[in-house]
Amino acid sequence: MFRALSSAATGMEAQEKKVEVIANNIANVNTTGFKKQRVEFQDLLYDNLTPSGSKTSDETESPGGIQIGQGVRTVGTVREFSMGSLQATNRVYDLAIEGSGFFKIQMPDGSYGYTRAGSFQMSSEGKLVTPEGFPLDPEIVVPAGIGQVHVAADGTVSATYKGDTTVTELGTITLTDFSNPSGLQAMGHNLYTTTPSSGEPIESTPGMQGVGTILSGHLETANVKVVDEMVQLIAAQRAYESNSRVIRAADEMLRSTANLK
């Protein structure tokens, strides 16, 4: 019975973590470029009360033995980088990535962050920056007097000055990809940072080396499907309740045993 209490407790703890991840997914359903997570579980060690293949008589052996598990544990959270749907905004600096890849962002400490959220704005210096003011890398500067800006699918940023039809190239937006995007570490603020698990960043021209292309005037929405998350939430709630019932049943059985005379 003590083993049952312990196993059920691990089950309740595991379902709590699952609910926490689901809650974060649902909370970010309207976050641009957000990628949902799922929880991975693993069973714990087993007590081999009767090893498989042990002798049950001089001529027979146990085909399966007796193994009693000790519960479950959470081994990780996996971020799913499937593409979200595209939402038209008609803002030239709203950029969506059609395919794989990330925008490279220069952080204040000199490091780099990576994001799928392409809701860029123009700073007072004419630089393309995130809503928090972190500049895009490579740096794109839109000089004063520009009449119209165009961002091509291959990342080329061009513009025409007011009263002039001559097209001026302002730079090229590159995309960065990783051998294992799920290994990236979320920093918050729609940004990720590299880890040994993600692999080294591979910077490429959009549309080349397997990375996606850029679509101006659009944003990528979160890949969270609320209906799916609600189904998972109900399943986690039922699993939590079932484990709590196991604890109550084990407690009643122990009480009955203790009251034997």
C-alpha positions as YAML, in Angstrom:
chain: A
units: angstrom
residues:
- id: 1
  name: MET
  ca: [0.00, 0.00, 0.00]
- id: 2
  name: PHE
  ca: [2.84, 2.41, 0.71]
- id: 3
  name: ARG
  ca: [4.10, 1.80, -2.83]
- id: 4
  name: ALA
  ca: [0.64, 2.62, -4.19]
- id: 5
  name: LEU
  ca: [0.57, 5.88, -2.24]
- id: 6
  name: SER
  ca: [3.99, 6.88, -3.60]
- id: 7
  name: SER
  ca: [3.17, 5.93, -7.21]
- id: 8
  name: ALA
  ca: [-0.13, 7.82, -7.16]
- id: 9
  name: ALA
  ca: [1.61, 10.88, -5.70]
- id: 10
  name: THR
  ca: [4.10, 10.90, -8.59]
- id: 11
  name: GLY
  ca: [1.16, 10.64, -10.98]
- id: 12
  name: MET
  ca: [-0.53, 13.67, -9.43]
- id: 13
  name: GLU
  ca: [2.71, 15.66, -9.58]
- id: 14
  name: ALA
  ca: [3.21, 14.74, -13.25]
- id: 15
  name: GLN
  ca: [-0.32, 15.82, -14.17]
- id: 16
  name: GLU
  ca: [0.20, 19.11, -12.33]
- id: 17
  name: LYS
  ca: [3.18, 19.84, -14.60]
- id: 18
  name: LYS
  ca: [1.12, 18.91, -17.66]
- id: 19
  name: VAL
  ca: [-1.63, 21.33, -16.62]
- id: 20
  name: GLU
  ca: [0.97, 24.08, -16.10]
- id: 21
  name: VAL
  ca: [2.30, 23.59, -19.64]
- id: 22
  name: ILE
  ca: [-1.23, 23.54, -21.09]
- id: 23
  name: ALA
  ca: [-2.07, 26.73, -19.19]
- id: 24
  name: ASN
  ca: [0.97, 28.47, -20.68]
- id: 25
  name: ASN
  ca: [-0.01, 27.30, -24.18]
- id: 26
  name: ILE
  ca: [-3.54, 28.65, -23.82]
- id: 27
  name: ALA
  ca: [-2.31, 31.91, -22.27]
- id: 28
  name: ASN
  ca: [-0.16, 32.53, -25.37]
- id: 29
  name: VAL
  ca: [-2.81, 31.65, -27.95]
- id: 30
  name: ASN
  ca: [-2.65, 35.24, -29.27]
- id: 31
  name: THR
  ca: [1.13, 35.67, -28.95]
- id: 32
  name: THR
  ca: [2.76, 36.28, -32.33]
- id: 33
  name: GLY
  ca: [5.05, 33.42, -33.36]
- id: 34
  name: PHE
  ca: [4.50, 31.44, -30.15]
- id: 35
  name: LYS
  ca: [5.26, 27.71, -30.33]
- id: 36
  name: LYS
  ca: [3.35, 25.36, -28.04]
- id: 37
  name: GLN
  ca: [4.92, 22.79, -25.73]
- id: 38
  name: ARG
  ca: [4.02, 19.28, -24.69]
- id: 39
  name: VAL
  ca: [5.19, 17.28, -21.67]
- id: 40
  name: GLU
  ca: [7.09, 14.00, -21.96]
- id: 41
  name: PHE
  ca: [6.72, 11.40, -19.18]
- id: 42
  name: GLN
  ca: [8.75, 8.33, -18.24]
- id: 43
  name: ASP
  ca: [8.01, 5.43, -15.90]
- id: 44
  name: LEU
  ca: [10.24, 5.02, -12.86]
- id: 45
  name: LEU
  ca: [12.26, 2.01, -11.69]
- id: 46
  name: TYR
  ca: [10.54, -1.28, -10.95]
- id: 47
  name: ASP
  ca: [10.72, -3.57, -7.94]
- id: 48
  name: ASN
  ca: [11.40, -7.08, -9.25]
- id: 49
  name: LEU
  ca: [9.59, -9.14, -6.63]
- id: 50
  name: THR
  ca: [9.92, -12.24, -8.80]
- id: 51
  name: PRO
  ca: [12.47, -11.94, -11.61]
- id: 52
  name: SER
  ca: [11.33, -13.05, -15.04]
- id: 53
  name: GLY
  ca: [12.60, -16.56, -15.77]
- id: 54
  name: SER
  ca: [13.10, -17.48, -12.13]
- id: 55
  name: LYS
  ca: [12.42, -21.09, -11.13]
- id: 56
  name: THR
  ca: [8.95, -21.88, -9.85]
- id: 57
  name: SER
  ca: [9.76, -25.58, -9.53]
- id: 58
  name: ASP
  ca: [12.48, -27.98, -10.59]
- id: 59
  name: GLU
  ca: [11.01, -28.12, -14.07]
- id: 60
  name: THR
  ca: [9.22, -24.78, -14.59]
- id: 61
  name: GLU
  ca: [10.07, -21.11, -14.57]
- id: 62
  name: SER
  ca: [8.12, -17.87, -14.32]
- id: 63
  name: PRO
  ca: [7.44, -16.51, -17.82]
- id: 64
  name: GLY
  ca: [6.89, -12.91, -16.73]
- id: 65
  name: GLY
  ca: [7.79, -12.59, -13.08]
- id: 66
  name: ILE
  ca: [6.34, -9.94, -10.82]
- id: 67
  name: GLN
  ca: [7.33, -6.31, -11.38]
- id: 68
  name: ILE
  ca: [5.77, -3.42, -9.48]
- id: 69
  name: GLY
  ca: [6.41, 0.06, -10.81]
- id: 70
  name: GLN
  ca: [7.18, 3.07, -8.64]
- id: 71
  name: GLY
  ca: [5.30, 5.69, -10.61]
- id: 72
  name: VAL
  ca: [6.07, 8.31, -13.24]
- id: 73
  name: ARG
  ca: [8.24, 11.35, -13.67]
- id: 74
  name: THR
  ca: [8.43, 14.30, -16.07]
- id: 75
  name: VAL
  ca: [11.53, 14.01, -18.24]
- id: 76
  name: GLY
  ca: [11.14, 17.07, -20.42]
- id: 77
  name: THR
  ca: [9.01, 19.50, -22.35]
- id: 78
  name: VAL
  ca: [9.14, 19.47, -26.14]
- id: 79
  name: ARG
  ca: [8.48, 22.64, -28.10]
- id: 80
  name: GLU
  ca: [6.66, 22.03, -31.37]
- id: 81
  name: PHE
  ca: [7.85, 24.29, -34.18]
- id: 82
  name: SER
  ca: [5.05, 23.55, -36.61]
- id: 83
  name: MET
  ca: [4.07, 26.68, -38.51]
- id: 84
  name: GLY
  ca: [1.18, 28.79, -37.32]
- id: 85
  name: SER
  ca: [-1.34, 30.36, -39.67]
- id: 86
  name: LEU
  ca: [-0.54, 33.68, -41.38]
- id: 87
  name: GLN
  ca: [-2.50, 36.82, -40.58]
- id: 88
  name: ALA
  ca: [-2.52, 39.75, -43.00]
- id: 89
  name: THR
  ca: [-1.73, 43.13, -41.41]
- id: 90
  name: ASN
  ca: [-0.75, 45.22, -44.48]
- id: 91
  name: ARG
  ca: [2.16, 46.71, -42.48]
- id: 92
  name: VAL
  ca: [5.34, 46.48, -44.50]
- id: 93
  name: TYR
  ca: [7.46, 45.88, -41.38]
- id: 94
  name: ASP
  ca: [5.32, 42.94, -40.23]
- id: 95
  name: LEU
  ca: [7.28, 39.95, -41.52]
- id: 96
  name: ALA
  ca: [6.29, 36.28, -41.45]
- id: 97
  name: ILE
  ca: [8.54, 33.32, -42.22]
- id: 98
  name: GLU
  ca: [7.01, 30.80, -44.60]
- id: 99
  name: GLY
  ca: [8.93, 27.68, -43.65]
- id: 100
  name: SER
  ca: [11.74, 27.08, -41.19]
- id: 101
  name: GLY
  ca: [14.11, 29.66, -39.77]
- id: 102
  name: PHE
  ca: [14.33, 32.49, -37.25]
- id: 103
  name: PHE
  ca: [15.04, 36.20, -37.30]
- id: 104
  name: LYS
  ca: [18.35, 37.03, -35.61]
- id: 105
  name: ILE
  ca: [18.11, 39.72, -32.93]
- id: 106
  name: GLN
  ca: [20.99, 41.70, -31.34]
- id: 107
  name: MET
  ca: [20.63, 41.73, -27.55]
- id: 108
  name: PRO
  ca: [21.87, 44.61, -25.33]
- id: 109
  name: ASP
  ca: [24.68, 42.45, -23.87]
- id: 110
  name: GLY
  ca: [26.08, 41.65, -27.31]
- id: 111
  name: SER
  ca: [24.59, 38.15, -27.53]
- id: 112
  name: TYR
  ca: [21.95, 37.06, -30.01]
- id: 113
  name: GLY
  ca: [18.36, 35.96, -29.64]
- id: 114
  name: TYR
  ca: [16.21, 34.26, -32.25]
- id: 115
  name: THR
  ca: [12.52, 34.76, -32.90]
- id: 116
  name: ARG
  ca: [9.65, 33.80, -35.20]
- id: 117
  name: ALA
  ca: [7.74, 36.95, -34.22]
- id: 118
  name: GLY
  ca: [8.29, 39.41, -37.06]
- id: 119
  name: SER
  ca: [6.35, 42.39, -35.70]
- id: 120
  name: PHE
  ca: [9.15, 44.88, -36.33]
- id: 121
  name: GLN
  ca: [9.00, 48.63, -35.89]
- id: 122
  name: MET
  ca: [11.22, 51.56, -36.83]
- id: 123
  name: SER
  ca: [13.37, 53.19, -34.15]
- id: 124
  name: SER
  ca: [14.19, 56.90, -33.95]
- id: 125
  name: GLU
  ca: [17.41, 56.09, -35.84]
- id: 126
  name: GLY
  ca: [15.51, 54.34, -38.63]
- id: 127
  name: LYS
  ca: [16.56, 50.83, -37.56]
- id: 128
  name: LEU
  ca: [14.21, 47.84, -37.71]
- id: 129
  name: VAL
  ca: [13.71, 46.72, -34.11]
- id: 130
  name: THR
  ca: [11.49, 44.44, -32.05]
- id: 131
  name: PRO
  ca: [8.66, 45.99, -29.99]
- id: 132
  name: GLU
  ca: [11.14, 46.16, -27.09]
- id: 133
  name: GLY
  ca: [13.75, 48.00, -29.17]
- id: 134
  name: PHE
  ca: [16.18, 45.14, -29.90]
- id: 135
  name: PRO
  ca: [17.63, 45.63, -33.42]
- id: 136
  name: LEU
  ca: [17.41, 43.09, -36.21]
- id: 137
  name: ASP
  ca: [20.73, 41.57, -37.30]
- id: 138
  name: PRO
  ca: [22.01, 42.20, -39.97]
- id: 139
  name: GLU
  ca: [21.05, 45.77, -39.28]
- id: 140
  name: ILE
  ca: [18.49, 47.36, -41.58]
- id: 141
  name: VAL
  ca: [18.39, 51.17, -41.52]
- id: 142
  name: VAL
  ca: [15.67, 53.09, -43.33]
- id: 143
  name: PRO
  ca: [16.98, 56.63, -44.01]
- id: 144
  name: ALA
  ca: [14.84, 59.74, -43.77]
- id: 145
  name: GLY
  ca: [12.91, 60.83, -46.84]
- id: 146
  name: ILE
  ca: [11.98, 57.31, -47.92]
- id: 147
  name: GLY
  ca: [8.64, 57.12, -49.66]
- id: 148
  name: GLN
  ca: [7.97, 53.40, -49.93]
- id: 149
  name: VAL
  ca: [9.73, 50.30, -48.55]
- id: 150
  name: HIS
  ca: [9.50, 46.80, -50.03]
- id: 151
  name: VAL
  ca: [10.69, 43.53, -48.47]
- id: 152
  name: ALA
  ca: [11.13, 40.71, -50.98]
- id: 153
  name: ALA
  ca: [10.71, 37.00, -50.32]
- id: 154
  name: ASP
  ca: [14.51, 36.55, -50.36]
- id: 155
  name: GLY
  ca: [14.93, 39.17, -47.63]
- id: 156
  name: THR
  ca: [16.06, 42.01, -49.88]
- id: 157
  name: VAL
  ca: [14.89, 45.36, -48.48]
- id: 158
  name: SER
  ca: [14.54, 48.10, -51.09]
- id: 159
  name: ALA
  ca: [12.99, 51.54, -51.09]
- id: 160
  name: THR
  ca: [12.24, 54.58, -53.19]
- id: 161
  name: TYR
  ca: [12.67, 58.15, -52.05]
- id: 162
  name: LYS
  ca: [9.77, 60.58, -52.11]
- id: 163
  name: GLY
  ca: [9.40, 62.13, -55.53]
- id: 164
  name: ASP
  ca: [11.83, 59.64, -57.10]
- id: 165
  name: THR
  ca: [11.24, 56.31, -58.81]
- id: 166
  name: THR
  ca: [14.80, 55.05, -58.42]
- id: 167
  name: VAL
  ca: [14.93, 51.87, -56.30]
- id: 168
  name: THR
  ca: [17.60, 51.83, -53.58]
- id: 169
  name: GLU
  ca: [18.62, 48.61, -51.85]
- id: 170
  name: LEU
  ca: [18.85, 49.05, -48.07]
- id: 171
  name: GLY
  ca: [20.15, 45.59, -47.12]
- id: 172
  name: THR
  ca: [19.15, 41.95, -46.81]
- id: 173
  name: ILE
  ca: [17.37, 40.22, -43.95]
- id: 174
  name: THR
  ca: [18.85, 36.78, -43.32]
- id: 175
  name: LEU
  ca: [17.28, 33.83, -41.53]
- id: 176
  name: THR
  ca: [18.94, 31.48, -39.05]
- id: 177
  name: ASP
  ca: [18.16, 27.80, -38.71]
- id: 178
  name: PHE
  ca: [19.25, 25.04, -36.32]
- id: 179
  name: SER
  ca: [19.74, 21.30, -36.65]
- id: 180
  name: ASN
  ca: [17.47, 20.85, -33.60]
- id: 181
  name: PRO
  ca: [15.18, 23.85, -33.05]
- id: 182
  name: SER
  ca: [13.45, 22.01, -30.18]
- id: 183
  name: GLY
  ca: [16.73, 22.31, -28.27]
- id: 184
  name: LEU
  ca: [16.51, 26.11, -28.18]
- id: 185
  name: GLN
  ca: [15.92, 27.67, -24.77]
- id: 186
  name: ALA
  ca: [13.05, 30.13, -24.44]
- id: 187
  name: MET
  ca: [14.11, 33.49, -22.98]
- id: 188
  name: GLY
  ca: [10.66, 35.04, -22.88]
- id: 189
  name: HIS
  ca: [9.89, 38.16, -24.95]
- id: 190
  name: ASN
  ca: [9.28, 35.84, -27.98]
- id: 191
  name: LEU
  ca: [13.02, 35.07, -28.06]
- id: 192
  name: TYR
  ca: [15.10, 31.90, -27.96]
- id: 193
  name: THR
  ca: [18.77, 31.34, -27.27]
- id: 194
  name: THR
  ca: [21.11, 28.58, -28.37]
- id: 195
  name: THR
  ca: [22.04, 25.56, -26.25]
- id: 196
  name: PRO
  ca: [24.40, 22.63, -26.88]
- id: 197
  name: SER
  ca: [21.29, 20.63, -27.82]
- id: 198
  name: SER
  ca: [20.11, 23.08, -30.49]
- id: 199
  name: GLY
  ca: [23.34, 22.97, -32.48]
- id: 200
  name: GLU
  ca: [25.19, 25.93, -33.94]
- id: 201
  name: PRO
  ca: [23.19, 28.64, -35.76]
- id: 202
  name: ILE
  ca: [23.18, 28.35, -39.57]
- id: 203
  name: GLU
  ca: [22.61, 31.74, -41.18]
- id: 204
  name: SER
  ca: [21.23, 31.72, -44.72]
- id: 205
  name: THR
  ca: [19.52, 33.84, -47.34]
- id: 206
  name: PRO
  ca: [15.75, 33.27, -47.23]
- id: 207
  name: GLY
  ca: [14.77, 30.53, -49.66]
- id: 208
  name: MET
  ca: [18.26, 28.99, -49.64]
- id: 209
  name: GLN
  ca: [19.73, 26.00, -47.75]
- id: 210
  name: GLY
  ca: [16.33, 24.76, -46.63]
- id: 211
  name: VAL
  ca: [15.14, 27.88, -44.80]
- id: 212
  name: GLY
  ca: [11.84, 29.55, -45.53]
- id: 213
  name: THR
  ca: [11.02, 32.77, -47.32]
- id: 214
  name: ILE
  ca: [9.81, 36.10, -45.94]
- id: 215
  name: LEU
  ca: [6.28, 37.41, -46.47]
- id: 216
  name: SER
  ca: [5.88, 41.11, -45.80]
- id: 217
  name: GLY
  ca: [2.61, 42.50, -44.48]
- id: 218
  name: HIS
  ca: [1.82, 39.33, -42.52]
- id: 219
  name: LEU
  ca: [2.41, 37.87, -39.05]
- id: 220
  name: GLU
  ca: [2.61, 34.24, -37.98]
- id: 221
  name: THR
  ca: [0.08, 33.44, -35.28]
- id: 222
  name: ALA
  ca: [0.66, 30.96, -32.44]
- id: 223
  name: ASN
  ca: [0.42, 27.29, -33.41]
- id: 224
  name: VAL
  ca: [-1.82, 26.63, -30.39]
- id: 225
  name: LYS
  ca: [-5.18, 25.01, -31.10]
- id: 226
  name: VAL
  ca: [-7.43, 25.80, -28.16]
- id: 227
  name: VAL
  ca: [-9.72, 22.81, -28.75]
- id: 228
  name: ASP
  ca: [-6.77, 20.38, -28.64]
- id: 229
  name: GLU
  ca: [-5.44, 22.04, -25.49]
- id: 230
  name: MET
  ca: [-8.83, 21.81, -23.79]
- id: 231
  name: VAL
  ca: [-9.05, 18.09, -24.60]
- id: 232
  name: GLN
  ca: [-5.57, 17.59, -23.11]
- id: 233
  name: LEU
  ca: [-6.60, 19.64, -20.08]
- id: 234
  name: ILE
  ca: [-9.65, 17.45, -19.44]
- id: 235
  name: ALA
  ca: [-7.52, 14.31, -19.83]
- id: 236
  name: ALA
  ca: [-4.95, 15.66, -17.35]
- id: 237
  name: GLN
  ca: [-7.70, 16.58, -14.89]
- id: 238
  name: ARG
  ca: [-9.23, 13.10, -15.09]
- id: 239
  name: ALA
  ca: [-5.81, 11.47, -14.64]
- id: 240
  name: TYR
  ca: [-5.17, 13.68, -11.59]
- id: 241
  name: GLU
  ca: [-8.54, 12.70, -10.09]
- id: 242
  name: SER
  ca: [-7.86, 9.01, -10.74]
- id: 243
  name: ASN
  ca: [-4.53, 9.21, -8.93]
- id: 244
  name: SER
  ca: [-6.17, 10.97, -6.00]
- id: 245
  name: ARG
  ca: [-8.74, 8.14, -5.83]
- id: 246
  name: VAL
  ca: [-5.89, 5.63, -5.69]
- id: 247
  name: ILE
  ca: [-4.47, 7.48, -2.69]
- id: 248
  name: ARG
  ca: [-7.86, 7.45, -0.94]
- id: 249
  name: ALA
  ca: [-8.32, 3.73, -1.69]
- id: 250
  name: ALA
  ca: [-4.83, 2.87, -0.44]
- id: 251
  name: ASP
  ca: [-5.42, 4.94, 2.69]
- id: 252
  name: GLU
  ca: [-8.70, 3.13, 3.42]
- id: 253
  name: MET
  ca: [-7.03, -0.25, 2.91]
- id: 254
  name: LEU
  ca: [-4.22, 0.69, 5.30]
- id: 255
  name: ARG
  ca: [-6.79, 1.89, 7.84]
- id: 256
  name: SER
  ca: [-8.65, -1.40, 7.56]
- id: 257
  name: THR
  ca: [-5.41, -3.31, 8.07]
- id: 258
  name: ALA
  ca: [-4.51, -1.22, 11.10]
- id: 259
  name: ASN
  ca: [-7.94, -1.84, 12.65]
- id: 260
  name: LEU
  ca: [-7.68, -5.64, 12.39]
- id: 261
  name: LYS
  ca: [-7.83, -7.35, 15.78]
...
